[in-house]
Amino acid sequence: MNQITVRELMMIEDELRAEQITGKTLNWCASQCQDAAIRSMLEQMAEQHQLRVGELSRYFNRTNRVQ
């Protein structure tokens, strides 16, 4: 992979924040849900977003690909 610019890194960080917010929102929605099946589905979706954030964060923390 080629090095990325500071601007590109900022855009990636914005996307990571959006993933975090989405995960937190889905968890909140699940906590408000009375239907167990829907609550479980929302919790699984939230977990997927949180795992994605973790994977991307670990990747960018261990690489020095910024110009």
Backbone bond lengths (Angstrom), bond angles and torsions (degrees), N, CA, C in turn:
res aa  C-N    CA-C-N  psi(-1)  N-CA   C-N-CA  omega(-1)  CA-C   N-CA-C  phi
1 M - - - 1.455 - - 1.520 108.55 -
2 N 1.299 117.35 137.06 1.460 122.50 176.39 1.514 109.63 -73.81
3 Q 1.313 114.85 163.81 1.459 118.84 176.90 1.518 109.84 -70.14
4 I 1.329 114.82 149.10 1.462 119.36 178.43 1.520 109.05 -105.91
5 T 1.296 114.61 156.77 1.462 119.97 -179.45 1.527 110.05 -82.33
6 V 1.302 115.76 166.67 1.462 121.24 177.23 1.526 109.47 -61.26
7 R 1.302 117.41 -39.89 1.467 121.41 179.53 1.528 110.73 -61.75
8 E 1.331 116.87 -43.86 1.460 120.43 178.43 1.529 110.79 -64.15
9 L 1.319 116.91 -39.45 1.457 121.10 177.70 1.531 110.20 -62.66
10 M 1.310 117.50 -40.79 1.460 121.21 178.10 1.523 111.04 -62.30
11 M 1.323 116.40 -39.18 1.463 120.29 178.35 1.531 110.36 -65.70
12 I 1.314 117.15 -39.88 1.464 121.30 177.87 1.524 109.91 -64.50
13 E 1.324 117.16 -42.16 1.466 120.87 177.83 1.523 110.82 -61.77
14 D 1.325 117.28 -38.48 1.469 120.92 176.70 1.526 110.44 -61.55
15 E 1.320 116.55 -42.37 1.462 120.82 178.77 1.525 111.01 -65.79
16 L 1.330 116.86 -38.61 1.466 120.00 176.93 1.521 110.99 -61.66
17 R 1.327 116.28 -43.00 1.469 120.15 177.53 1.531 110.59 -62.33
18 A 1.321 116.83 -39.60 1.465 120.15 178.32 1.530 110.71 -63.60
19 E 1.328 117.14 -39.79 1.469 121.11 176.94 1.528 110.12 -62.92
20 Q 1.346 116.73 -42.05 1.464 120.44 179.23 1.526 110.83 -62.41
21 I 1.312 116.10 -45.32 1.461 120.74 -179.70 1.525 110.52 -63.47
22 T 1.320 116.58 -40.93 1.461 120.36 179.02 1.522 110.65 -62.42
23 G 1.332 116.70 -44.54 1.460 120.25 178.50 1.519 111.82 -60.89
24 K 1.328 116.99 -44.74 1.461 120.78 179.76 1.532 111.14 -65.30
25 T 1.317 116.35 -39.13 1.465 120.55 179.21 1.527 110.48 -64.87
26 L 1.334 116.32 -43.21 1.460 119.41 179.08 1.529 111.10 -64.01
27 N 1.336 117.27 -39.23 1.469 120.11 176.30 1.520 111.30 -62.72
28 W 1.325 116.36 -41.58 1.465 119.65 178.52 1.529 109.87 -63.44
29 C 1.341 116.57 -44.92 1.469 120.04 178.97 1.526 110.43 -59.78
30 A 1.328 116.49 -41.61 1.467 120.11 178.97 1.527 110.60 -61.81
31 S 1.326 116.81 -39.36 1.464 119.63 -178.97 1.527 112.14 -67.20
32 Q 1.322 116.98 -23.00 1.457 121.73 -179.91 1.523 113.03 -91.34
33 C 1.330 116.37 -9.15 1.460 121.93 -171.85 1.529 111.26 -84.92
34 Q 1.302 116.77 134.73 1.468 122.32 178.00 1.529 112.15 -88.10
35 D 1.310 117.92 -28.94 1.470 122.71 -178.48 1.526 109.63 -79.73
36 A 1.330 116.43 120.49 1.462 121.36 -175.56 1.528 112.59 -63.29
37 A 1.319 117.67 -37.57 1.465 120.90 -178.71 1.528 110.68 -66.94
38 I 1.312 115.92 -44.42 1.466 119.95 179.45 1.524 110.03 -68.11
39 R 1.338 116.88 -40.85 1.458 120.65 178.14 1.537 110.78 -58.79
40 S 1.316 116.09 -44.37 1.467 120.90 179.03 1.532 111.19 -62.79
41 M 1.332 116.54 -42.46 1.461 120.74 179.31 1.532 110.37 -63.09
42 L 1.314 117.85 -43.07 1.465 122.04 178.97 1.528 110.91 -64.00
43 E 1.332 116.63 -40.82 1.461 120.39 178.56 1.530 111.41 -64.23
44 Q 1.328 116.77 -39.69 1.467 120.56 177.53 1.527 110.98 -64.87
45 M 1.324 116.40 -41.03 1.462 120.06 178.13 1.525 110.35 -63.56
46 A 1.324 116.99 -42.37 1.462 121.28 178.84 1.521 109.97 -61.46
47 E 1.324 116.69 -43.27 1.463 120.36 -179.63 1.531 111.28 -62.52
48 Q 1.324 117.20 -39.23 1.470 120.67 177.88 1.526 110.48 -60.72
49 H 1.315 117.27 -42.47 1.469 120.65 179.20 1.527 110.47 -65.57
50 Q 1.325 116.51 -41.63 1.455 120.12 -179.24 1.532 111.37 -66.84
51 L 1.324 117.05 -38.65 1.468 120.53 177.80 1.526 110.64 -65.62
52 R 1.316 116.54 -39.56 1.463 121.20 178.46 1.523 110.75 -62.18
53 V 1.314 116.71 -42.40 1.465 121.26 177.50 1.520 109.73 -60.36
54 G 1.322 116.32 -46.13 1.455 120.42 -179.88 1.516 113.04 -61.77
55 E 1.314 116.54 -43.81 1.465 120.92 179.82 1.519 111.38 -63.15
56 L 1.319 116.45 -46.91 1.461 120.19 -179.04 1.524 111.20 -66.72
57 S 1.315 116.79 -40.47 1.464 120.14 179.20 1.523 111.04 -62.61
58 R 1.324 116.72 -44.55 1.465 119.90 178.97 1.527 110.80 -62.43
59 Y 1.320 117.32 -40.39 1.463 120.80 179.97 1.526 110.59 -61.70
60 F 1.316 116.77 -48.98 1.462 119.25 -176.42 1.522 112.49 -75.16
61 N 1.311 118.62 -24.64 1.461 120.97 177.11 1.517 111.91 -73.33
62 R 1.321 118.04 -28.45 1.466 119.68 -177.37 1.523 113.06 -95.81
63 T 1.314 118.01 -4.78 1.456 120.77 178.39 1.522 109.79 -113.02
64 N 1.273 115.54 149.59 1.484 121.28 176.26 1.519 106.94 -117.42
65 R 1.304 115.93 76.01 1.458 120.75 -174.51 1.525 112.60 -112.27
66 V 1.303 116.89 27.54 1.468 120.48 179.97 1.514 109.58 -100.97
67 Q 1.326 116.23 132.80 1.468 121.33 177.37 1.501 109.91 -84.01
